Amino acid sequence: MVYTITQVNCQEKNKIQPKYCVWKELLLAFIFNVPFFTHGVESTHLTTSIHSGHFISSKNVPWATTAMVVSAAVAGPIFCYVIDRFGRKTGIFTISMLQAATLIPHFLLNQKNIFTVEIVLHILAGITSGGLFTILPIYVREITLLRGLCVCVMIVMTTAGYAMKLVMTLEERLYLMVGLVAVQLFSIMLMVESPSYMVMKKNYENARRNLSKLRLLPEDCDAITKEISNLKDESERAKSNGKLSVYTVYRTKIWLDAIKMGFVLYTVNVLCGSLLFLDEHKTLIQLPLTKDPESMLVLACLLGGSVSCLICVAFLDKKYILMIGYSIITVASGVLAVYTQVDLPVTTLSIIPVVSLGILVFGYGIAWGLPTVLMVEIFNMEIRATFIGIIYAYSQIIKLAHVHTFKYLEYYIGVYTMFYIFAGVNLYGVVYVLFVVPKTRNMSNRKIEKQLRRPSLC
């Protein structure tokens, strides 16, 4: 009788199925995305944000901006190599230590401007950004079941960091960064290594143990066994194509199409017009309005769009949310193009361009982080870090070219023409996402790869 009761208990234990423990998943996402909040707070002190436009206006491109973008382009692929070689936790710890190191030049510049210190600060900020927007989305995607929702937390955390400029002084933000870095270093002790990484290294026992901790289930549970089996299958599918090389990528159509998709989405993200419309004064220069030195409209609408994106991800596929974001930017850019024409002062209905700018920034708040979220879901875990690093470096090269050529284009063709061009870029983004980007909501990597077998537009 005793044996029978024990046997039934074991069977019941093995029937335990993984449950979406929403509060735990979101808590983990919130804790592990704190570095993005730190990055957002820090970006308000810099000459540019690494993923979008400038919050500090300047007639010429500062050397600090160039240094930051170049260092991010170099650091991204290096960090991705490190996490494939030494583990995800190693990369995250390195990022946190570098963010701690940036506090030194921040406090030095708080007293007076020193050119050398400013360059060093932007180089360090670029290196940490290169790791943040590559490593952390990969890690959060690999440890959570609600991967789309949890990775999207980074969008809200970043823009919430920007918004701290509205409620805190410069010195208060510096001390806030000190506290945030301390929280990051403490949170590393709570981290477990990614089960996907352990499977890549064929360390199945530790992968099972870590997955058990993340899912709050026994190690011998059928659900844990099934998930480990799925990770093994995903790894073997990638390895069956041979050792990763340029030839392998060219021969494997799914990988090649996924890389092209990443290039297109990141290009649209860089060239969507954020370099222009995040500069509120330049966008509304034709209007006789009171100046907004803190860019309250831009920061508030950016945060509102990011929060809306996070809410929508719980109900809609990210493909359609990205389409909505690009559509809003397209329409609003067209309206602003009319109201920013040279020698056309706005004397009536001046509220229209102001509302259009708010709507435009709201749409950008929805769209800016989704290409990163989509790409970490689309790529197989064996190639995820490598390809994300390559695409990220490409995006920074495009950004560098865009930053240095923008002032000449603005001078020769005017702001209103630039808005028409940006509207066209975003319109192309809408069409491309509609016909090419696969659905990813509640889909395994295998199902996503099946969608990539369809003929594409690019």
MIKOLMAR-903446 format. One line per 8 residues: number of its first residue (from 0); for each residue x, y, z of N, C-alpha, C. Coordinates in steps of 0.1 Angstrom, whole numbers. Last residue first. Layout:
NUM) X,Y,Z,X,Y,Z,X,Y,Z | ...
END
This chain:
457) 127,407,-501,141,411,-501,150,400,-503 | 102,395,-500,104,407,-508,118,412,-510 | 103,359,-500,103,372,-494,105,383,-504 | 86,327,-499,94,337,-507,92,351,-501 | 89,309,-467,81,316,-478,90,325,-486 | 104,301,-447,106,294,-459,98,300,-471 | 97,314,-424,108,320,-432,110,313,-445 | 79,296,-412,73,308,-419,84,315,-428
449) 96,278,-401,88,274,-412,82,286,-420 | 107,294,-381,116,290,-392,108,285,-404 | 86,294,-363,90,306,-369,99,304,-381 | 85,267,-356,74,273,-363,77,286,-370 | 110,265,-342,107,257,-354,96,263,-362 | 107,282,-321,117,285,-331,114,278,-344 | 71,285,-313,85,280,-311,94,284,-323 | 49,311,-305,54,302,-315,69,298,-311
441) 37,333,-292,34,319,-288,39,309,-298 | 43,354,-319,36,352,-306,32,338,-303 | 54,358,-344,63,351,-333,55,348,-320 | 51,359,-379,45,360,-366,53,352,-356 | 78,373,-399,69,363,-395,62,366,-382 | 80,398,-424,83,395,-410,73,384,-405 | 68,402,-450,80,395,-448,82,390,-434 | 45,418,-452,47,407,-462,59,398,-458
433) 46,438,-431,33,431,-435,36,418,-443 | 72,448,-432,67,440,-421,55,432,-424 | 70,461,-457,80,450,-455,76,442,-443 | 51,481,-453,49,471,-463,58,459,-461 | 63,496,-432,50,490,-430,48,478,-440 | 87,504,-444,87,495,-433,74,488,-430 | 77,522,-463,84,509,-468,84,499,-457 | 69,541,-445,59,534,-453,65,521,-459
425) 94,549,-436,85,542,-427,74,535,-434 | 104,562,-459,111,551,-453,102,543,-444 | 85,582,-463,86,571,-473,93,559,-467 | 90,598,-441,76,592,-442,77,580,-452 | 115,606,-447,113,597,-436,100,591,-436 | 109,623,-469,118,611,-470,116,601,-459 | 93,642,-456,87,634,-466,96,622,-469 | 113,653,-439,101,646,-433,94,637,-443
417) 130,664,-457,134,653,-449,123,646,-443 | 114,685,-466,117,674,-475,122,662,-468 | 114,701,-442,101,695,-447,103,684,-457 | 141,709,-440,135,700,-430,122,693,-435 | 162,709,-470,152,714,-461,146,704,-452 | 182,704,-488,168,700,-492,157,705,-482 | 206,714,-477,203,714,-492,189,712,-496 | 205,711,-449,208,724,-455,204,725,-470
409) 199,684,-446,190,694,-441,192,707,-447 | 221,672,-457,208,670,-463,198,681,-459 | 240,681,-438,241,685,-452,228,683,-460 | 232,669,-415,232,684,-415,233,689,-430 | 234,641,-421,221,647,-419,222,662,-421 | 259,629,-422,254,635,-434,241,642,-433 | 264,620,-396,274,629,-403,269,635,-416 | 242,603,-390,245,615,-382,254,625,-389
401) 245,584,-410,233,592,-410,236,605,-402 | 269,571,-403,268,578,-416,256,588,-416 | 261,561,-378,272,570,-379,272,578,-392 | 240,544,-385,237,556,-377,249,566,-378 | 254,525,-400,244,533,-406,241,545,-399 | 269,515,-378,276,521,-390,266,530,-398 | 249,505,-362,257,516,-357,265,523,-369 | 239,484,-378,230,495,-375,238,507,-370
393) 262,467,-378,257,473,-391,248,485,-388 | 262,459,-351,273,467,-356,269,474,-369 | 237,444,-352,239,456,-343,250,465,-348 | 244,424,-369,233,433,-373,234,446,-365 | 264,411,-354,267,416,-367,256,426,-371 | 249,404,-330,261,412,-330,265,419,-343 | 230,386,-341,226,399,-334,238,408,-333 | 247,366,-349,240,374,-359,235,387,-353
385) 258,356,-325,266,360,-336,259,369,-345 | 235,349,-309,244,360,-305,253,365,-316 | 222,329,-326,215,341,-321,225,352,-318 | 230,304,-333,235,315,-341,231,329,-336 | 218,287,-315,232,285,-318,238,297,-326 | 191,295,-314,200,298,-302,215,296,-306 | 179,311,-344,182,299,-336,192,302,-325 | 160,341,-345,173,334,-347,173,322,-338
377) 136,353,-335,136,346,-348,149,337,-349 | 140,366,-311,130,355,-312,132,347,-325 | 157,386,-317,162,376,-307,152,364,-307 | 142,400,-336,153,393,-340,158,383,-330 | 121,412,-320,118,402,-331,130,394,-335 | 136,429,-304,128,419,-298,125,408,-308 | 147,447,-323,155,439,-315,148,427,-309 | 123,458,-334,132,450,-342,142,442,-334
369) 111,471,-311,106,459,-316,115,451,-325 | 120,496,-302,126,485,-297,122,471,-303 | 104,516,-317,119,516,-317,125,503,-312 | 75,516,-317,82,509,-327,97,506,-324 | 64,532,-297,59,519,-299,69,510,-307 | 78,556,-300,79,549,-287,74,534,-288 | 68,563,-325,82,559,-324,85,551,-310 | 43,571,-317,45,560,-326,59,554,-326
361) 50,593,-301,42,582,-295,44,569,-304 | 60,609,-320,69,604,-310,63,592,-303 | 36,614,-335,48,608,-341,57,602,-331 | 20,627,-315,16,614,-321,28,607,-327 | 36,650,-311,33,641,-300,29,628,-305 | 34,661,-337,47,657,-332,45,648,-320 | 7,666,-339,13,656,-348,27,652,-343 | 4,686,-320,-3,673,-317,4,662,-326
353) 18,706,-333,22,701,-320,16,687,-317 | 5,709,-357,18,703,-357,23,699,-344 | -21,718,-345,-20,706,-354,-6,701,-354 | -20,742,-333,-20,731,-324,-18,718,-332 | -23,762,-351,-9,759,-347,-9,747,-338 | -45,773,-365,-44,759,-362,-30,754,-358 | -26,799,-381,-38,793,-377,-37,778,-374 | 0,805,-389,-7,815,-381,-20,810,-376
345) 31,795,-396,18,789,-392,11,800,-383 | 49,806,-425,46,807,-411,32,802,-407 | 68,796,-447,54,793,-445,50,794,-430 | 95,796,-452,87,808,-455,72,805,-455 | 97,760,-456,103,773,-454,94,785,-459 | 75,738,-439,80,744,-451,86,757,-448 | 63,724,-418,77,728,-416,83,734,-429 | 38,714,-424,39,726,-414,53,730,-412
337) 42,693,-441,35,704,-446,37,717,-437 | 56,675,-424,62,680,-436,55,692,-442 | 37,668,-405,47,678,-401,55,683,-413 | 22,650,-421,16,662,-416,26,673,-413 | 42,630,-425,36,637,-437,29,650,-433 | 46,622,-399,57,628,-406,52,636,-418 | 21,609,-394,25,621,-386,36,629,-393 | 22,587,-412,11,598,-413,16,611,-406
329) 45,574,-402,44,578,-416,34,589,-418 | 40,568,-375,52,577,-379,50,582,-393 | 19,551,-378,17,563,-371,28,573,-375 | 32,530,-392,21,537,-398,18,550,-392 | 50,520,-373,55,526,-385,44,534,-392 | 31,511,-353,41,521,-350,46,528,-362 | 18,491,-368,10,502,-363,20,514,-360 | 39,473,-373,32,479,-384,25,492,-379
321) 44,465,-346,55,473,-354,48,480,-366 | 21,451,-342,24,463,-333,34,472,-340 | 23,430,-359,13,440,-362,15,453,-353 | 45,417,-348,45,421,-362,35,432,-364 | 37,409,-323,47,420,-324,48,425,-338 | 3,402,-319,16,398,-323,25,410,-326 | -14,413,-289,-12,413,-303,2,407,-306 | -14,411,-261,-26,407,-268,-24,406,-283
313) 9,419,-250,2,409,-243,-10,404,-251 | 17,441,-265,24,428,-267,16,416,-260 | 2,462,-255,-2,456,-267,4,442,-269 | 19,469,-233,5,465,-231,0,457,-243 | 42,478,-246,43,467,-237,29,461,-234 | 32,499,-261,38,488,-268,38,476,-259 | 25,517,-240,14,511,-249,19,499,-257 | 50,523,-231,41,516,-222,29,510,-230
305) 59,537,-254,66,525,-249,57,517,-240 | 42,559,-256,43,549,-266,49,536,-262 | 49,572,-231,36,567,-234,35,557,-245 | 76,579,-236,73,570,-226,59,564,-227 | 71,597,-257,80,585,-260,77,575,-249 | 56,617,-245,50,609,-256,58,596,-258 | 75,627,-227,63,621,-222,56,612,-232 | 96,636,-244,99,625,-234,86,619,-229
297) 82,656,-260,89,644,-266,91,633,-256 | 73,674,-240,64,668,-249,70,655,-255 | 97,683,-227,87,675,-220,77,668,-229 | 122,694,-232,116,685,-242,105,676,-235 | 132,714,-217,133,700,-211,127,690,-221 | 125,738,-230,140,734,-229,141,719,-224 | 104,748,-250,103,737,-240,117,732,-238 | 93,781,-257,103,771,-258,101,761,-246
289) 61,790,-269,71,791,-258,80,779,-259 | 58,795,-305,55,789,-292,65,792,-282 | 53,801,-334,56,811,-324,52,806,-310 | 67,776,-355,56,780,-347,61,791,-336 | 88,767,-369,79,776,-376,68,782,-367 | 100,748,-353,107,761,-354,98,771,-361 | 95,722,-345,84,732,-344,89,746,-346 | 119,708,-350,106,704,-357,96,715,-356
281) 137,721,-333,139,722,-348,126,718,-355 | 126,715,-308,128,729,-312,129,730,-328 | 127,687,-306,114,694,-306,116,708,-311 | 142,663,-318,146,677,-316,134,685,-317 | 130,640,-326,133,641,-312,139,655,-308 | 129,644,-354,117,647,-346,119,646,-331 | 156,638,-363,150,651,-365,138,653,-355 | 163,613,-356,174,623,-355,168,637,-356
273) 141,598,-364,143,602,-349,153,612,-347 | 137,589,-389,135,603,-387,137,607,-372 | 143,563,-396,129,566,-395,126,581,-392 | 168,551,-399,164,562,-408,149,566,-407 | 168,532,-379,178,543,-378,174,554,-387 | 147,515,-387,148,520,-373,157,532,-372 | 155,507,-412,143,515,-411,143,522,-397 | 177,491,-404,179,503,-412,167,513,-411
265) 165,471,-389,174,480,-382,177,493,-390 | 151,459,-410,144,464,-398,153,474,-391 | 172,451,-428,161,460,-432,154,467,-420 | 187,433,-412,193,445,-418,183,456,-422 | 168,414,-406,174,422,-395,180,435,-401 | 164,403,-431,153,409,-424,158,418,-413 | 189,392,-436,184,403,-445,173,411,-438 | 188,372,-417,198,383,-416,194,395,-424
257) 167,356,-426,166,362,-413,176,374,-412 | 178,348,-451,166,356,-451,164,363,-437 | 199,332,-441,202,343,-450,190,353,-450 | 186,312,-427,195,321,-420,197,334,-428 | 171,300,-448,164,306,-436,173,316,-429 | 191,291,-465,183,302,-470,175,308,-458 | 223,283,-463,211,281,-455,202,293,-457 | 244,293,-479,237,280,-483,224,278,-476
249) 252,315,-465,248,317,-479,240,305,-483 | 260,303,-441,249,312,-441,244,314,-455 | 282,288,-451,270,281,-444,258,290,-444 | 299,308,-459,294,298,-469,281,291,-464 | 306,320,-435,299,328,-446,292,319,-456 | 297,296,-409,307,303,-417,299,312,-428 | 294,272,-385,290,285,-389,301,292,-397 | 294,238,-397,300,248,-389,297,262,-394
241) 261,225,-406,276,226,-406,281,237,-397 | 235,220,-403,239,228,-414,254,230,-416 | 232,208,-379,231,200,-390,235,207,-403 | 231,228,-360,244,221,-362,244,212,-374 | 204,235,-360,214,245,-365,227,238,-368 | 193,212,-350,189,217,-363,199,227,-369 | 204,209,-325,208,200,-335,204,205,-349 | 191,230,-311,206,231,-313,210,221,-324
233) 165,222,-312,168,234,-318,183,235,-321 | 168,198,-297,163,197,-311,167,210,-318 | 175,209,-272,184,200,-279,181,199,-294 | 151,222,-267,163,230,-268,174,222,-275 | 133,201,-264,131,211,-275,144,219,-277 | 144,188,-242,144,181,-254,142,191,-266 | 139,207,-223,153,204,-226,154,197,-239 | 111,205,-223,117,218,-227,132,216,-230
225) 107,179,-214,102,183,-227,109,196,-232 | 117,181,-188,123,171,-198,119,175,-212 | 99,199,-177,113,202,-178,120,194,-188 | 76,183,-179,76,196,-185,91,201,-187 | 81,162,-162,80,159,-177,81,173,-184 | 105,166,-137,92,168,-142,92,167,-157 | 129,164,-124,125,152,-131,111,154,-137 | 132,188,-110,141,186,-122,136,174,-130
217) 101,206,-103,111,195,-100,119,192,-113 | 98,241,-109,93,228,-110,104,218,-107 | 103,268,-114,98,264,-101,91,250,-101 | 116,277,-136,102,273,-138,95,269,-125 | 142,282,-127,134,293,-134,119,290,-135 | 150,258,-116,149,269,-108,141,280,-114 | 149,242,-139,140,238,-128,139,250,-119 | 169,253,-154,155,254,-159,145,251,-148
209) 191,245,-139,188,259,-140,173,261,-145 | 189,217,-142,189,223,-129,185,238,-130 | 192,214,-170,180,209,-164,178,216,-150 | 218,225,-173,207,231,-180,194,227,-174 | 233,207,-159,232,220,-153,220,228,-160 | 229,185,-176,225,184,-162,224,197,-156 | 239,192,-201,225,190,-200,221,190,-185 | 260,207,-217,260,205,-202,245,204,-198
201) 264,214,-243,261,200,-240,262,197,-225 | 265,241,-249,278,235,-244,276,220,-240 | 238,244,-255,248,246,-265,261,240,-262 | 228,240,-229,225,230,-239,235,232,-251 | 237,264,-218,242,252,-212,239,240,-222 | 222,283,-233,237,283,-234,242,270,-229 | 196,276,-224,200,275,-238,215,274,-240 | 197,283,-197,196,269,-201,200,267,-216
193) 219,308,-186,208,305,-195,208,290,-198 | 226,308,-151,231,308,-165,219,303,-174 | 208,329,-129,213,316,-133,217,316,-147 | 210,356,-106,209,351,-120,214,336,-120 | 214,367,-82,202,360,-83,201,353,-97 | 238,381,-85,238,370,-76,225,361,-77 | 229,402,-100,237,392,-107,238,379,-98 | 217,420,-83,209,411,-90,216,400,-97
185) 239,435,-73,233,425,-64,224,415,-72 | 245,450,-96,255,440,-91,249,430,-81 | 221,464,-98,225,455,-108,235,445,-103 | 221,480,-74,211,470,-76,214,460,-87 | 244,496,-81,244,487,-69,233,476,-70 | 233,510,-102,244,501,-104,246,491,-93 | 213,525,-88,209,515,-98,220,505,-101 | 229,542,-72,220,532,-66,216,521,-76
177) 241,557,-92,249,549,-82,241,538,-76 | 219,569,-104,227,559,-112,236,550,-102 | 212,586,-84,203,576,-88,210,565,-95 | 233,604,-86,232,595,-74,222,584,-76 | 226,615,-111,239,608,-109,239,599,-96 | 202,627,-105,202,616,-115,216,608,-114 | 210,647,-88,201,637,-83,201,625,-92 | 224,663,-106,231,657,-95,223,645,-89
169) 203,672,-123,215,664,-128,222,657,-117 | 170,666,-108,182,674,-113,193,665,-117 | 140,651,-120,152,651,-111,162,660,-117 | 119,650,-138,116,651,-123,128,652,-114 | 128,649,-163,117,658,-161,115,660,-146 | 147,629,-165,151,642,-167,141,653,-163 | 133,606,-164,138,610,-151,144,625,-152 | 128,598,-190,118,607,-183,123,612,-170
161) 149,580,-196,149,593,-202,140,603,-194 | 139,558,-180,151,565,-176,153,578,-183 | 117,552,-196,114,557,-182,127,563,-177 | 130,542,-218,123,555,-219,119,561,-206 | 140,518,-206,149,528,-213,142,541,-213 | 117,504,-197,128,508,-188,137,519,-194 | 103,500,-221,97,509,-211,108,513,-201 | 120,482,-234,116,494,-240,111,504,-230
153) 124,460,-217,135,469,-219,131,482,-225 | 100,446,-219,102,455,-207,113,464,-209 | 102,430,-240,97,443,-243,98,452,-231 | 109,406,-228,120,413,-235,115,428,-238 | 84,399,-218,95,402,-209,106,409,-216 | 68,394,-241,64,404,-231,76,408,-222 | 83,374,-253,80,386,-260,76,397,-250 | 84,353,-234,96,359,-238,93,373,-245
145) 73,338,-211,66,350,-218,77,358,-224 | 94,322,-203,84,316,-211,76,327,-219 | 129,331,-200,115,333,-197,106,325,-207 | 155,329,-208,152,324,-195,137,325,-192 | 159,339,-233,163,325,-231,158,320,-217 | 152,366,-232,145,358,-241,147,343,-238 | 172,375,-215,158,375,-210,150,366,-219 | 195,372,-232,194,365,-219,179,364,-215
137) 189,389,-254,192,375,-256,189,367,-243 | 188,414,-241,176,408,-248,177,393,-250 | 215,415,-231,204,414,-222,191,409,-229 | 233,416,-255,233,406,-245,220,404,-237 | 224,439,-271,227,426,-277,226,415,-266 | 222,463,-257,212,460,-267,215,447,-275 | 244,461,-239,231,462,-234,221,457,-245 | 268,463,-255,264,451,-247,250,450,-243
129) 266,489,-265,268,478,-274,265,464,-267 | 265,503,-241,253,502,-249,254,491,-259 | 291,500,-232,280,494,-224,268,493,-232 | 304,515,-253,307,501,-250,296,494,-242 | 293,540,-249,291,533,-262,293,518,-260 | 302,547,-224,288,546,-226,285,538,-239 | 330,548,-230,325,539,-220,310,536,-222 | 329,570,-248,334,557,-252,329,546,-243
121) 319,590,-232,311,586,-243,316,572,-249 | 340,593,-213,326,590,-209,318,584,-220 | 361,601,-230,362,588,-223,348,584,-218 | 351,626,-238,353,616,-248,354,602,-241 | 351,639,-213,338,637,-221,340,626,-231 | 378,640,-207,369,632,-198,355,629,-206 | 386,657,-227,391,644,-226,382,635,-218 | 372,682,-220,370,675,-233,375,660,-232
113) 354,689,-193,368,686,-197,366,677,-209 | 334,711,-175,335,704,-188,350,702,-191 | 330,705,-140,333,713,-151,335,705,-163 | 313,688,-123,320,700,-118,324,710,-129 | 304,667,-138,294,675,-130,300,688,-125 | 326,654,-147,320,664,-156,309,672,-149 | 331,637,-126,341,647,-129,335,658,-138 | 308,621,-126,310,630,-115,321,641,-117
105) 313,608,-151,301,616,-149,302,626,-137 | 337,594,-147,337,606,-156,324,615,-154 | 325,576,-128,337,584,-125,337,596,-134 | 305,561,-140,301,571,-129,313,580,-126 | 316,542,-156,311,555,-162,308,565,-152 | 319,520,-139,331,528,-143,327,541,-149 | 293,509,-139,299,515,-127,311,524,-130 | 292,500,-165,283,511,-161,288,517,-148
97) 311,480,-162,314,492,-171,305,503,-168 | 298,463,-145,310,469,-141,314,481,-149 | 276,456,-162,274,463,-150,286,469,-144 | 290,442,-183,283,454,-186,280,462,-173 | 300,420,-169,310,430,-175,303,443,-178 | 277,407,-163,285,412,-152,295,423,-157 | 269,400,-188,260,409,-180,268,415,-169 | 289,382,-196,287,394,-203,279,404,-195
89) 286,361,-177,298,369,-178,297,382,-185 | 260,352,-183,262,359,-170,275,367,-170 | 263,338,-207,256,351,-207,259,359,-194 | 296,325,-216,283,325,-209,277,338,-208 | 319,323,-231,320,322,-216,307,323,-209 | 311,323,-258,323,316,-254,323,313,-239 | 289,338,-261,289,325,-267,301,316,-262 | 297,361,-248,287,354,-242,285,340,-248
81) 318,370,-266,321,366,-252,310,358,-246 | 304,376,-289,314,365,-289,317,360,-275 | 290,398,-280,283,386,-284,292,374,-285 | 310,416,-275,302,411,-264,295,398,-268 | 318,420,-301,328,414,-292,320,408,-280 | 296,432,-314,300,418,-318,310,412,-308 | 296,457,-297,285,448,-298,289,434,-302 | 319,472,-299,317,464,-287,306,454,-289
73) 318,486,-323,329,476,-321,326,467,-309 | 296,502,-320,296,493,-332,307,482,-330 | 303,516,-297,292,507,-297,292,497,-308 | 324,531,-308,327,522,-297,315,512,-295 | 309,547,-326,320,538,-331,323,527,-320 | 293,562,-309,287,553,-319,297,543,-324 | 312,576,-293,302,567,-287,296,557,-297 | 326,591,-312,333,581,-303,323,571,-297
65) 306,608,-322,313,598,-330,320,587,-322 | 300,622,-298,290,614,-305,296,604,-314 | 324,635,-293,319,626,-284,308,617,-290 | 327,653,-314,335,642,-314,330,631,-304 | 294,665,-325,305,665,-316,314,652,-317 | 284,678,-354,284,666,-347,296,665,-338 | 270,712,-350,279,702,-356,279,689,-348 | 250,723,-335,251,727,-349,260,717,-356
57) 230,705,-313,243,709,-316,244,712,-331 | 209,695,-285,210,701,-299,224,706,-300 | 203,666,-270,211,678,-268,214,684,-282 | 192,643,-278,184,651,-268,191,664,-265 | 192,628,-310,199,636,-300,188,642,-290 | 178,595,-316,183,608,-320,190,615,-308 | 186,561,-310,177,571,-316,184,584,-320 | 204,545,-297,195,539,-306,186,548,-314
49) 220,561,-281,227,551,-290,217,545,-300 | 216,596,-280,212,583,-275,216,572,-285 | 241,621,-275,232,614,-283,227,601,-275 | 256,634,-255,252,642,-267,243,634,-277 | 243,627,-222,252,625,-233,247,633,-245 | 225,627,-202,237,635,-199,246,635,-212 | 205,610,-209,202,624,-208,214,633,-205 | 217,585,-206,216,591,-219,213,606,-219
41) 214,577,-179,227,582,-184,226,590,-197 | 187,569,-179,191,580,-171,204,586,-176 | 191,547,-197,182,558,-200,185,570,-192 | 208,530,-183,212,536,-196,204,548,-200 | 191,523,-161,204,531,-159,209,538,-172 | 173,509,-176,169,521,-169,181,530,-166 | 189,488,-184,183,497,-194,178,510,-188 | 196,475,-160,206,482,-167,201,491,-178
33) 170,463,-153,174,475,-147,186,482,-154 | 163,439,-163,163,450,-173,167,463,-166 | 162,421,-142,173,420,-152,174,431,-162 | 138,431,-129,151,431,-122,163,430,-132 | 119,427,-149,121,440,-144,135,441,-137 | 120,399,-154,123,408,-165,126,422,-160 | 113,390,-128,126,387,-134,130,397,-145 | 86,400,-129,96,404,-118,110,402,-123
25) 75,386,-150,77,401,-151,86,406,-141 | 76,360,-139,83,363,-152,85,378,-153 | 60,363,-116,74,359,-115,82,363,-128 | 35,370,-127,42,379,-118,57,376,-116 | 29,348,-143,31,361,-149,39,370,-140 | 36,318,-149,36,326,-137,40,340,-140 | 23,297,-169,28,311,-170,26,319,-157 | 34,265,-160,24,275,-160,30,289,-162
17) 41,232,-171,46,246,-169,35,256,-170 | 25,206,-153,27,213,-166,32,227,-163 | 29,175,-138,29,189,-136,33,196,-149 | 32,148,-139,21,154,-148,21,169,-146 | 50,141,-120,55,142,-134,44,148,-144 | 34,141,-98,45,151,-99,49,153,-113 | 18,119,-103,12,133,-102,22,143,-104 | 37,99,-101,30,102,-114,24,115,-114
9) 44,102,-74,54,104,-85,48,107,-98 | 20,94,-63,26,108,-60,36,111,-71 | 18,68,-70,8,77,-75,13,92,-74 | 40,57,-56,40,56,-71,30,67,-77 | 32,60,-30,44,67,-35,44,68,-50 | 9,43,-30,8,57,-27,19,65,-32 | 22,18,-34,12,23,-44,10,38,-42 | 38,15,-12,44,16,-25,35,22,-35
1) 19,12,8,28,24,8,34,26,-5 | 8,-12,0,0,0,0,9,13,0
END
